[in-house]
Amino acid sequence: MTALRNDALAGRHAIVTGGARGIGRAIARHYLAAGASVALWDVDAAVLLDTRQALAPLGTVAVEVVDVRDEAQIARAASQSQERFGGIDILVNNAGVLGPPVPAWEHTPAQWREVLDINLTGAWLCCRAIVPVMLARRRGRIVNIASVAGKEGNGLNAAYSASKAGLIALTKSLGKELASSGVLVNCITPSAADTEVFAAVPAEHREQLRTALLSRVPMGRFVEVDEVAAMAAWLASDDCSFSTGAVFDISGGRSMY
């Protein structure tokens, strides 16, 4: 999938959660290249500023320090984005954490809740804040970054897999609820990308996890962040006009349903 033409998102205003690095940063870059303005939400203030500086030559980039578990922070950032841009056309729910690579029964309740709160409840909270803004304008695109793990389940990643399965179901439910409103909701289910998410995995487990994930991909490589971003750009555009509540695989042949 190639990048959109450079005016495909002209005049559109996007929010990308987890936008400071990895897939979120790549999505922001593609949106800017297609003419959108972008607000990046992330918990890492320092990396946010670096990312804004790197992306600023491409277009209008705003940054907000937001923990997607915090309703008040989301409400504040949504209000500021709406005031700055005059509306919100695109929401990308990308913020996520992997969680510890342990058997399901060895997760502590706190670890389990953290993964579900960020990956699933955080996406719902962002939708809760921004869907009414889109409904008022009778247009919008919501792109949820789920995972092939939400379809198949990964061993030693039960919390992550459950959270991404929930995000797929949220996409389907919200897509049905908004189908006649002008707001389309879709999700992408990538296989693993070689991003900084692995840095959160303890060093003694990191290489084992990377090897296990690659072994499940028939194409034998990690997905590139720009491959995910190109699909996210298409889903945010007018070229995507009759898909909602849908799941788009980009998994190197790992999942085909």
VOGU-3710 file (C-alpha; in Angstrom, 3 decimals, decimal comma):
1> mtalrndala> 0,000/0,000/0,000  1,514/3,326/-1,057  1,215/6,687/0,664  -1,844/8,801/-0,122  -1,611/11,708/-2,498  -0,405/14,831/-0,737  -3,843/16,469/-0,551  -5,938/13,432/0,407  -6,339/14,627/4,016  -6,121/18,367/3,352
11> grhaivtgga> -8,078/20,356/5,912  -8,512/17,336/8,215  -7,511/17,405/11,849  -6,276/14,222/13,535  -5,520/13,038/17,050  -3,035/10,188/17,395  -2,648/8,650/20,847  0,713/7,117/21,655  1,971/9,432/18,939  5,458/10,145/20,239
21> rgigraiarh> 7,134/7,050/18,818  6,795/3,862/16,795  3,579/3,223/14,888  1,916/6,378/16,218  4,723/8,603/15,014  4,710/6,900/11,600  0,942/7,436/11,299  1,345/11,098/12,176  4,030/11,451/9,509  1,776/9,915/6,850
31> ylaagasval> -1,160/12,106/7,868  0,954/15,242/7,679  2,290/14,226/4,278  -1,320/13,862/3,092  -2,204/17,381/4,249  -3,703/16,862/7,720  -2,836/18,703/10,895  -2,047/16,410/13,816  -2,257/16,474/17,604  -0,037/13,894/19,265
41> wdvdaavlld> -1,111/12,608/22,666  1,404/10,695/24,766  2,558/10,313/28,364  6,224/10,965/27,526  6,643/14,739/27,448  10,296/14,731/26,421  9,843/12,367/23,477  6,713/14,280/22,431  8,754/17,464/22,076  11,439/15,665/20,062
51> trqalaplgt> 8,787/14,192/17,781  7,093/17,542/17,276  10,410/19,077/16,293  11,112/16,238/13,858  7,672/16,371/12,226  7,092/20,131/12,233  8,641/20,658/8,755  5,842/18,486/7,345  2,945/20,556/8,671  1,014/21,592/11,767
61> vavevvdvrd> 1,853/19,445/14,795  0,494/20,005/18,302  1,383/17,903/21,330  -0,472/17,142/24,541  0,753/15,131/27,517  -2,113/12,694/28,034  -2,481/9,487/29,996  -5,383/7,737/28,250  -6,461/6,229/31,569  -7,300/9,717/32,869
71> eaqiaraasq> -10,717/11,065/31,839  -9,873/14,608/32,915  -6,675/14,699/30,843  -8,540/13,359/27,809  -11,324/15,927/28,187  -8,830/18,758/28,514  -6,779/17,661/25,514  -9,886/17,052/23,367  -11,174/20,527/24,180  -7,810/22,088/23,353
81> sqerfggidi> -7,552/20,162/20,084  -11,062/21,177/19,060  -10,388/24,811/19,906  -7,044/24,816/18,098  -8,218/23,041/14,952  -11,893/24,017/14,861  -12,921/20,357/14,896  -11,643/16,804/15,057  -11,938/14,637/11,947  -9,744/11,632/12,767
91> lvnnagvlgp> -8,991/9,730/15,961  -6,301/7,057/16,027  -6,316/4,943/19,176  -2,744/3,695/19,146  -1,540/4,084/22,749  -0,685/0,716/24,195  1,587/-1,381/26,369  2,683/-4,990/26,024  2,727/-6,031/29,658  5,052/-8,590/31,241
101> pvpawehtpa> 5,698/-11,867/29,338  4,343/-14,242/31,973  1,667/-16,973/32,099  -1,847/-15,623/32,601  -2,059/-16,828/36,195  1,177/-15,050/37,109  -0,041/-11,573/36,160  -0,657/-9,519/39,242  -4,076/-7,850/39,299  -2,298/-4,490/38,984
111> qwrevldinl> -0,395/-5,620/35,872  -3,559/-7,004/34,301  -5,522/-3,821/34,981  -2,753/-1,581/33,643  -2,698/-3,335/30,265  -6,494/-3,417/29,938  -6,854/0,168/31,169  -4,386/1,554/28,617  -5,064/-0,646/25,603  -8,846/-1,007/25,819
121> tgawlccrai> -10,463/1,312/28,346  -8,190/4,152/27,220  -9,394/3,752/23,637  -13,007/3,725/24,808  -12,466/6,869/26,897  -10,999/8,663/23,874  -13,941/7,581/21,725  -16,327/8,698/24,466  -14,796/12,177/24,407  -14,461/12,597/20,643
131> vpvmlarrrg> -17,390/10,755/19,039  -19,849/13,517/20,065  -17,593/16,071/18,333  -17,673/13,998/15,155  -21,417/13,387/15,393  -22,073/17,115/15,585  -20,306/17,495/12,218  -21,709/14,218/10,799  -18,306/13,044/9,686  -15,237/11,368/11,114
141> rivniasvag> -12,856/8,458/10,997  -11,761/6,363/13,968  -8,825/3,986/13,455  -8,023/1,566/16,265  -4,620/-0,098/16,302  -5,354/-3,579/17,612  -3,154/-6,644/17,015  -3,241/-10,068/15,475  -2,819/-11,227/19,089  -6,412/-10,128/19,619
151> kegnglnaay> -7,513/-12,732/17,080  -5,267/-15,628/17,996  -4,053/-15,026/21,535  -0,340/-15,010/22,323  1,099/-17,294/24,951  2,701/-15,299/27,759  0,692/-12,260/26,633  -2,796/-12,944/27,962  -3,522/-9,410/29,157  -2,291/-7,882/25,907
161> saskaglial> -4,187/-10,406/23,781  -7,387/-9,899/25,780  -7,109/-6,131/25,527  -6,656/-6,257/21,749  -9,541/-8,723/21,346  -11,649/-6,247/23,281  -10,512/-3,425/21,014  -11,584/-5,446/17,960  -15,021/-5,977/19,527  -15,271/-2,300/20,455
171> tkslgkelas> -14,521/-1,434/16,823  -17,305/-3,710/15,593  -19,873/-2,441/18,104  -19,053/1,224/17,600  -18,976/0,754/13,834  -22,535/-0,596/13,912  -23,748/2,170/16,220  -22,301/4,918/14,011  -22,859/3,320/10,593  -25,425/5,863/9,388
181> sgvlvncitp> -23,826/8,890/11,033  -20,958/9,662/8,661  -18,440/8,410/11,237  -16,578/5,246/10,201  -14,760/3,033/12,705  -12,204/0,435/11,664  -9,232/-1,316/13,163  -5,904/-2,682/12,009  -4,471/-5,937/13,338  -0,715/-5,922/12,703
191> saadtevfaa> 1,674/-8,648/13,633  4,614/-7,473/15,711  6,629/-4,428/14,706  10,223/-4,033/15,848  9,596/-0,892/17,896  10,553/0,439/21,315  7,739/-1,598/22,848  10,310/-4,371/23,245  12,390/-2,104/25,475  9,754/-2,523/28,184
201> vpaehreqlr> 10,297/-6,289/28,191  12,918/-7,481/30,698  16,220/-8,110/28,934  16,285/-11,790/29,897  12,975/-12,371/28,036  13,372/-9,946/25,142  15,142/-12,103/22,574  12,994/-15,123/23,392  9,869/-13,051/22,773  11,184/-11,606/19,501
211> tallsrvpmg> 12,073/-15,105/18,229  8,669/-16,509/19,229  6,786/-13,694/17,505  8,771/-13,986/14,287  8,267/-17,748/14,181  4,504/-17,201/13,741  4,833/-14,959/10,663  5,014/-16,871/7,344  6,803/-13,932/5,694  9,472/-14,222/8,383
221> rfvevdevaa> 9,874/-10,571/9,313  8,439/-7,825/11,490  5,899/-5,463/9,971  7,324/-2,031/9,164  5,695/0,887/10,961  5,221/2,670/7,634  3,224/-0,292/6,328  0,788/0,077/9,215  0,763/3,851/8,796  -0,107/3,641/5,100
231> maawlasddc> -3,149/1,534/5,921  -4,138/3,934/8,720  -3,890/6,813/6,262  -6,203/5,093/3,779  -8,723/4,296/6,522  -8,771/7,993/7,478  -9,389/9,153/3,917  -12,475/9,540/1,737  -11,199/6,612/-0,333  -12,414/4,451/2,553
241> sfstgavfdi> -16,147/5,054/2,229  -17,961/1,728/2,672  -15,993/-0,067/5,389  -16,929/0,298/9,031  -16,619/-2,060/11,969  -14,019/-3,873/9,887  -10,720/-5,522/10,759  -7,779/-5,056/8,398  -4,949/-7,566/8,759  -1,349/-6,644/8,112
251> sggrsmy> 0,304/-9,719/9,532  2,598/-11,209/6,890  0,285/-14,159/6,394  -0,033/-15,028/10,079  -3,786/-14,447/10,190  -6,131/-14,778/7,235  -9,588/-14,293/8,717
//
